[in-house]
Amino acid sequence: MREVDEALARAYSHREKAEPARGVPPAPHWPSHAVARRVGALSPGEAVEPSHSDSSVELQWPGVVLGLERDCGDRFDELAASLIEIHHRTDIRAILFTSCHRAEGRTTLILTLARALARHPVRTALVDADLAGPMIARLLGLRPERGLEDVVEGGLSLADALIEAADDHLTVLPIRSAVARPREFLASPAWSATLARLRRDHELILLDGGPLFNGLSASTIHREVDAAVLVYHRELTGLRTLARARETLGSAGIPLLGLAETFV
């Protein structure tokens, strides 16, 4: 949709060569070693426990996300407002953020956008759907005992895997480790049911879906989503690969909301 394309372009607008890069990382995945903390004081000697759905946690946001928010916060707010408007007009809820390859800035963008959406009166869920290389839990300082894979493959209640970050006005659904059989995972009725339950309780669901291509072949596509945003780095992804990505999403029946060029 045109308005999303325009908002994404402004969020990562071209910078003059003479302007020093601000808040842009050399790679999209910065390590975060802090453990998520429960809200409230701990008793002396009490260990920090893993987060569960019945406890609100404090997320440890990567410095690059905070830097982007500081330097480009108004642009991400504009993008967030565009997505909310599209949701109200079309009822699009589950939006897949994908890229052609890894290290194109996809996870950094989705984390920064999630913070922008949290400043609006809209209930947002952030889902780590990168089945081969999940990063969101580690980047946010979470060490969950339960995750999306336990819901889809183990029959765990979705409520028991969700992490509520009350101070950030955000719900997070992490993956603890890579999924062994992603095709069977995404073809499972439990995956469809999980997205249906997320749609019921949230206006917007942001899915960090991993890259579209693994080498020369196409990876497994998240066909249950409502639309997609394609994130790319021009030094890693050329026009032919972008065209191939558009075709891949189109053949899967996933509307493309727009392109987000990062690291420019």
N, C-alpha and C positions, 0 to 999 in steps of 0.2 A: 504494500500500500504506500502511496506516494508520501503521505505525511510522516510515516515511520522512516522511510528512506531519507527524507530531508532532516528529520531530527537526529538520526544516526550520523549523518554526514556532519552536522554541526557539533555533535558530541565529540567526534574525533576529526575536527576540521584540520586542513593542511596548515602547517606552521612554516613561517619563513625560515630559510636555511640559517639566517643569522641569529634566530631566536633560540636560546638554549632550551633543551627539553626539560619540562617540569613535570614531575610526578609520573613519568613514563618509565616503566622498568625495562631492563635488558631482556627479561624473560617473564612470561606470565605467571609462573608459579614460584612464589616466594615462600620459604619455609616458615612455619609458625609452630613453636614448640610449647607454647603455654597451654595448660589444661583449662578447659572451660570451667568457670567458677559458678557455684550456686549463688543466687542472690541472697544476701544476708550474711551475718558473721558466722564464722566457724568456731567451734569450741576449741580450747587449747589442745593441741596434739591431734585434732581430728583431721583425717586425710580427706583430700578432695575426691569425691566419688564421680564415676562416669555419669554423664547426663542422661536423663530419661524424660519421657513426656510429662511426668508429674512434677517436674522441677524446672523452674525458669533458670536459664543460664545467661552468663555474660559472654558474648562472643568476642574473640580476640581478632580484630580486623587487621589484615596485612597493611604495612605502611604504604605500599603502593596504592592501595584502594583509598586510604585516607588522603594521600597526596592528590590523586585524581579528583576526589571530592572537593578538596580545597581549591584546586586550580580550575576545574571544569564543572563544578557542582551545578551551576545554573543550566548548563547544557544537558546534564543527566536529568535534572528536574524536568526540563522540557521534553525529553524523551519519555520519562515516566508518565507525564501528563498525556502524551500522545497515545501511549499504550492503554492508559485508563480510558481515554475517549473512545478508542477502537473497541475496547471491551464492552463499554456501555452501548455502542452502536451495533455491534455484531455478535456479542456474547462470546468472543474469542477469549479463552481462559488459559489453556495449556500452550505455552510458547517454547519451542525448542531453540536453544542457542547452540549452533554447530559451526564447524569450520571445515576446511578441506584437509588440513593437517594439524598436527600438534604445534604448540609454541606460537600460536597466532594471536594470543591475547584474549581468548574467549572467556576463560574463567575470571580474569581480572575485570572484564567488562560486565559480566553478569553479577559479580559481587558488588561492584560500584552501583549498578542499576538497582539492585535489590535495596541498597541503603537509600537511594533516591525514592523508590516506591514506598519505603517505610515512612517517609515524611508526608505521605498522602493518606487520606482516610480510605484505604483499600486494603483488604486482608490478602497478604501475599505469602506464598510458599516458595521456598528455594529448594529445589530437588537436585541432588547429584545423580544424574543419569548417565554419567560417563562410565559405562560398564567395564571398560578395559583399563581405565586409569583414573579412578576417583581421587579428587583432590580437595573437595570443599571442606570435609571434616578437618583435615590437617591444617588447611589454611586458616580456618576459623578457631583453631585451638581446641577442637573437640576430640574426645576419645570415646566414641559411643560404643556401648555393648550391643546395641541393636541397630539395624539399618534396613534399607530398602530391600536388600536381598533376603532378610529374615521374613519380611512381609510377603514377598512374591514366592519365594522358594520354601519357606518354612512355616507358612500359615500364621505368622504372628499378626496380631491386631495392628492396624495402621497407627492407632492412637498410641501404642506402646513404643513405636519407633520415631514418632515426631518429637522434635526438640523445640520447645517454645522459648524464644528469646524476647521476653517481655519488654526490656529496655530498648531493644532494637525494633520492636513491633514487627517481628518476622518469625515465621515457622520454617524450620530446616528439616529436611529429610535426607540424611546422609547415606552413603554406602560405606561399609567397614572395609571391604577389600574387593578386588576385581572379581567379576562374575565369570565362572568357568564356561558357561554355555549361553552366550548372549542371545543367539537366535531363539532358543527355546524359552529363555527368560521373557523376551518381548512378545513371543507368540502365546504366552501363558494367559489364561483367563484371569489369573490373579493380578497380572500387570494391568489389564484393562480395568479391573475392579478397583485397583489402587488409584488410578487416575480419575475414575468416576467419583470416588470418595473425596479426593482432593478438590475436584471441581465443585462438589456440593458445598464444601466449607470455605472455599477461597475464591476471590474474584480473579486473581492472577496467579498462575503457577509458572515459575521460571525453571526450565530444565536445562542444566548444563550437560549437553548430550554427547560430548566427545566429537572427534573428527569424522567426516563422512568417508574418507578413504584410508585404507590400510595398504600402503604400497600402491600397486596398480589396480587393486580391486576395491569395490565398494564395501564399506562396513555395513553392519546391520542397521536398518533405519527404524527410528521410533515412529511407527505409523499411527499411533493412537493420539498424537498431538493435534492441536487445532491449526497451528501455523509455525513458521520458522523464521529466525534471523540468522543470516550467514555472516560470520565474522572472518575477516581475512587480513593478512599482512602482505602488502604488495611485493615484498622481496622474497616471499615464500610461495605465493600463489599468483599465477598469471591469469590472463583473461580466458584462455582456453580451459583451464581448470575450473574457473568460476562458472563458465558456461556449462561444463560437465556437472558441476554441483547443482546448478539450477535444474538441469534435466533430471538428475537423480532425485531431487526433492519432488519435482513435478510428477515423475513416474510413480512415486509413492503416494501421490495425492495430497501432498503437504503444501499449502499456499506459502509463498515467500513474502514476508512482510517488508524486508529490506536488507541491504548490505551494510555492514559496519567495518570500515577500514581502520585498523589500529596501527600504533607505532609509526605514525607519520610525522 
